[in-house]
Amino acid sequence: MKISEVPKRVEDTVSDLIKVKTIPGIQYVVVSPEGIQFECCKGVIDISACNPVTPDSLFMASSVTKTLTAAAILQLKYKGKLKLDTRLSSILMSHPYGNEIKISHLLNHTSGIPNPMPLKWLHLVENHSEYSEGFFLDLVLKKYSKLNFSPGSKYGYSNLAYWLLGSVIERVSGLTYEDYMRTNIFDALCIYKDELNFTFQNNKHLTCGHLKKWTMLGLLSPLLMDKEMFVESALGRRRFKPIYMNGPAYGGLIGTARAFSKFLQDQLQPKSVLFDSDTKAQFYCNQTDGRGRLIETTLGWHRGELNGIEYFGKPGGGPGFQSNMRLYPSRNIGTIWLANETGVSEGPIHKLTDQLDRHFL
């Protein structure tokens, strides 16, 4: 089926998701090597104000950030700044995890580093000038100082591992993580500050995060998260004040679907502007554990199939928001959606993605 034949079906699917209150609002983009082939923006940025979602609305992307962090690490490898078999302790001497963890272990989630629930790893935008990322990271490392398993032996997802990759980028490049990403990733892809960044300058396009009140997480949220993160509830949902993630490298990007589509478009090109063909191939190379068993991630992507068609993707979920980004190499398309409803389980996020993407396969 040609992409031009499916817009109404996708629009109807998105409208249904909003009608049954699965999400308040969403951006969804399908991109090819030539550029955006389909775009849909529906719903509202704040259920109490009913302002519509537009292509310029800014959403927290949560863990989708990790794939771009991984791209930055691979770019540093391409530039000869580090090797993937470099030991973490040779770059960061202050971490508590011994000498066996390699950069590749961090990238493919086989490091053994714990993955504590990060629902309190947040701070209000209004308090950002007082926040010290290094101080907070040190506290987390001291609290979760023991490995869950021997590095490389098996798969174990870890936000904390990717937070440490942000520190690796800083130490190797001599720049802050945010400055490296801006100068070497976003600028290279012509992604501008007002469409993708780790902070924002004003609330004009900022989307409000939501959490369904009468769910298990909604009922427990006052215990799991600081109460100061919320404004008053509305229409059966708690609403978040503007917040930042404490660790930008594992989930701190705030942006638009159009911005992420530029990254996907680059990855669909025969030659990426970020690194050479060999490094790009490494980005998508299957990974195995210590017993030679295939694991579910590459060096920055999750692997999966939809209708028998292979994809590389990265779901994201956290307080107030959820998202998913996928590449379908055999179909030469990529997809990205961002929504302003809390999502912490990959199952529903993949289900929503499947509902949308199957129209284009």
N, C-alpha and C positions, 0 to 999 in steps of 0.2 A: 504494500500500500504506500502511495506517495505521501510525503509529509503534508502536502497541500490539501489532502483529502480528509485529514483527521482533526482539524482544529475544533469543530463543534463537539465532537465526542469527548475531547479532552476538557473543553470548557464545561461541559455537562458534568464530567467526573469531579472537577474542582468545585463546581457549584454544589454538588451533592455533599461533598466533604464539609463544606461550610454550613449547609442547611441542617445537617444532622449534628452540628456543633463538634465535629472532630477537630477543627482548627478555626480560629477567628479570621486569619488572613494568610495569604501565601503568594510567593513569586515562584514561577516555574519557567525554566528556559531550556530549550533544546538547541544544540549547537553542532555545526559540522565544520570541516576545515575552512569553509568559505565564510563562516560567521553564523549569527543567530538565525535559525530556521523557524522557530516558534517561540512565542512568549505569552505568558498568561499571568496576570496580576489580579487577584480577587480578594474580597473580604475587607476587613478593617484593620488599621494599625493599633486601635485601642477600642475595646468593646464599649467603653463608657462614653466615647466621643464620636464613634462611627465615622471617623475620617478614613477614606478608602486607601488601600494599598496601591502604590504606584511603582513604576520601574525604579524610582529613586529612593524608595523606602529602605531603611537600613535594619538588618536583622543580625542578631548574634548567630554566628555560624558554628559555635561549639567545636566539636572534635573534627569537623571538616578541615579545621586549621592544621591538623596533624600532617595531612598530605602535603601541604605547602611547606611546612617545617622540614619534612623529609626531602622535598625537592631542593631546599636550601642546603641541606647536608650533602646531598649528591652533587650539587653544584660546587661546593667546596672541595669535594673529592676530585671532580673534573678539573678544578683549578690547581690541583696538586697541594692543597692546604692540609689535607688529612687523608687517611686511608680507612676503609671500612673495618679492617681488622685491627685498627688502633684501639688500645685499651683505654677505657674511660678514665682510669686512674692516672694515665700519663698526661691527661688534659685537665681534669678536675681532681685535685688531690684531697679535697675536703669531704667528699661523699663517704658514706659508711659501708659501702657494699663490696669492699675487697678489690682484688686485682684481675678478676677473670672476665668482667663484663667488657665486651667490645662494642664499638659504635653500631655494628650490624645487629647486635642483640637488642639494642634500644629501638632500632628502626623496625624490626620485625616482631617485636613483643615477645622475645625469648630471653629477656634479661633476668627474670626472676624477681625484679623489683616489685614491691607490693602495689596494689591499686585500691587505696582507701577511697571511700565515697567522697567525692569532692564538692558536695552540696554546700559546704561552708567555706569553700575556697573562693570567696567572692568579696568584693568591697564596693561600696557606693561610689558612683562617679563623683559625687560632691566631696568625698574623702580621698580622692586619688592623689592629690598633692602630698598627703601625709603618709601614703602607703609605701612600704619598702618591700619590694619583691624578694630581695636577697634574704632579709630577715625572716620573712614568712617561710621561704623555701627551707632555710636552715631548721626552723621549728618542725616542719613536716618531715624532713630527713631524720631528725633525732627521734621523732615519735614512731616512725616506720623504718627502723634501721636494719631490720633483718630481711634477707632474701627469702622468697617463698620456695625457690628451688634453685638448683645449680644452673648458672647461665648457659644458655644454648640447649638445655636438655629437653625443654618443652615450651609450648605456647602459653602465655599468660598476659592478657591485655593490661597495659599500665599507662595511665595519664602521667604519673610521676616520671616514668622513663622519658616521655616526650618533653616534660618540663626540663629535665636535665639536658636534653638535646638543644634546647634554647640556650642554656649556659655554655654548651660546647660551641655553638655558633658564635657566641660573644667572645669566648676565649681565643678561638682560632682566627676570627676575622678582625678582632680589635674594635668592633663596633657593638653597640647595643643590638639585641635581637631585633627590635623594631626597626632600627636604622638599616640593618643589613637587609631585612625583608623588603623595605621600601626601595633601597638603592639597587639591589641586585635581582629582586624577583618582580615586585610590582611595577617599578619604572620600566623594566625590560619588557613587560607585557602591556605597557601603556594603560595600566590600572591606576586611576587617580585617587588622591587622598579622600575625596568626598564620596567615593564609591566603594572603597575597601581600606580599612585601617584598624588599628588596635584601640584607638580613642576617637572621639568625635568632637567637633567644635560647637555644635548647637543641636537643639532637639527638633529642628524643623522637619527632618525626615526620619527621625528615630522611631522604631516600632516598639510598642509596649509588650513585654513578655507576660504570658498568662499561665495560670495553673488551675485546672478544674478543682473546685473546692471539695466536692463530695466523692473523691477518690481516696484510695489508701494514702498516696503521697500527699494529696491535698490536705487530708486530716492530720497527717504527721508533720507537715511542713513547718508548723510553729516550733516543733522540737528539733527538726533536722536542719533548719536554717534560721538565721537571725531574723527576728520579727521586724527589725528596721528595714529589711529588704522589700517589704510589701507596702503598698498603699491600700486604700479600702477595697473591699471586694465589690464586684459588680456582675450581675447576671450569672451567678453561680460560679464565678471564677475569682481567684485571688489575682491581683495585678502587681507586677514588680516595678519598683522604682528603677531608674537607669543604673545599671551595674556593670562592672568589669570583672573578668576572671582574674584571679590572683596570678596565674601563670599564663601569659599570652601564648607561649609556644605549644601548649596542648589544647587550647580552645578559645583563644582570645580575639579572633577576627570578628569584625563587625562590618557588614557590607551588603551588597546587592547580588542577586543572581546573575545579573549582567556581568559584574566584575569577575565572578568565579567562572563564567563561561569563557572569558578571555584566556584563563589558564587552561581550561579544557580544550579550547580551540588550538592553542599552542601544542598541546600534547597529541592532537590529532594530525598535526602537520608532519610531513616526512622528516623535517629537521626542526627541533625545538630551539628557541632562542636562549634557553636556560643552560643547556649542556649538549655534549656531542651525542652521536647515535649510540655509542657503546654504553655511555652512562644512562641514557634513556632506556635502553634495553634492560639494564640492571634494575631500574626503577620498577619494572614489571615482572622481574624474574621470580619464578616459584622458589619458595623457601622451605627448608626441612628442619626438623628438630634433631636432637642428638641421636635418635634411633633411625634417622633417615626417612621419617614419615612426613608427608606433605602437610604444611600448616596453612591456615586460612588467610595469611597475609603475605604480601611481597615486602619490599623495602619502603613501605609507605601507603600501600593500598590494601583493601580487603578484596578477596577473590570471590566470585559467585556466578550464578547462572540464572537467567530468566527465559523461560520457554526454550531451554537448551542452548541459549546464546550466552557466551562467556562475557562477563563484565568485570571491570576493576572499579571499586567504589569506596566511599568512606561516609558512613552515617555519622551524624552528630546529634547529641541531645543533652540538654541541661536545663537549669532553671529558667523557665519562660519561653524556651525556644527548642526547635528541632529542625533537622536538615538532612539532606543526602546528596551526594555527588557521585556520578557514575560515568564511566567510559565504556562503550561497546565497540571495540576495535573492528570486528567483522562487519559492523553496520556503519562504521565511520561517523558515529555521532556520540555526543556526550550530553548528559542531563544534569541539572542542578535545581533543587527546590529549597526554599527557606520558609519556615512557618513560625508564627508567634504563639506557640502552645508548648508547654513543657513536655519533653519526651526523654525518658531515661532508658527505655528498652528498645533494643535494635529490632525486635520482631515487628511491632507496629510501624516503625519507620520504614523497614523494607517492604512491608505490605502496601503502604501508601505509595511508595516509589514504584512498585510493580504495577499498581493500578494505573499510574500515569504513563510509565515508560512503555508498557505493552502496546500502546496505540502506535508507537513509532517503530516497532520491530517486525 
